Amino acid sequence: MNSKVVPVFDIRQHCADQEIQHMKIAAFSEEACTIAEFEENHRHGYYEIIWLKKGKGIHHIDMMEYPYTGAVLFLLSPGQMHQIRPEDKADGYVIKFLPALFPDARDQEDYLLPLFDNIQAAPVVAVTSATHQVFEELFRKMEAEFHVTEEDKERILLSYLKILLTHISRLKRNQQSMELTGKDLHLRLFRDYKAAVEKNFRREHAIRYYASLLHTQVRTLNALAKKYTGKTAGQVIADRILLEARRELYHNQLSIKEIGASIGFEDAAYFTRFFKKQTGVPPKEYKI
């Protein structure tokens, strides 16, 4: 098992404060602000949008490799482990922002849930030539606003961020093979299910709990999970638990029993059986 401690970065690190508490924006030319993206696997407590305008390389995210070529966006949620390994010098922008910017549940549903997903969603979006100029203009405006000395700049930056997230959602939606729209009530319920799993997976592992929470039936959640992911609703829960277990095992700071307890397994043996069933190896033998 990897013995290296994975650092957890704060939004105040690696970037000039600029008197903004909830958001940071920088071009890759500002190495002091973006150097963290190339550090050995690390985690952070904020959302992150990384636009690589060109180049080639591999982005390691949660023990998975995402090769990229050309213009791509990477969308990272708080807690995800990642590291960019470019073959060419990176060119683009990084935006970091705290969840506190979106305290309203409706805003979270409109701006965050369609894009940032710890379960089932690939965190990479290819940027088309048609949208390249739109993103170029938005990122440049945000970077410029970040460096002005006006008191209300964070409000303007939040407005820009919402516009950017809306454009990314449109791009991602247009690239999906299925017709998934915000008006699709089935999709809305499935998103609510994934959001509930994300909030409660550390203590609730039973599908019936989520069915009751969402005022629906277990069979409905299973049908929706099959429709949108090809997996059962139970496997959606298992995937999220397994992802967190793998993250904690990478840290290697807690015992197997402590890791199991942190994600809802009171019995260490039960956690070991779950992990082995999902990965083929027991947690004590797990290696990255």
Secondary structure, 3 states (H helix, E strand, C coil): CCCCCCCEECCCCCCCCCCCCCEEEEECCCHHHHHHHHCCCEEECCEEEEEEEECEEEEEECCEEEEEECCEEEEECCCCCEEEEECCCCEEEEEEECHHHCCCHHHHHHHHCCCCCCCCCCCEEECCHHHHHHHHHHHHHHHHHHCCCCCCHHHHHHHHHHHHHHHHHHHHHHHCCCCCCCCCHHHHHHHHHHHHHHHHCCCCCCHHHHHHHCCCCHHHHHHHHHHHHCCCHHHHHHHHHHHHHHHHHHHCCCCHHHHHHHCCCCCHHHHHHHHHHHHCCCHHHCCC
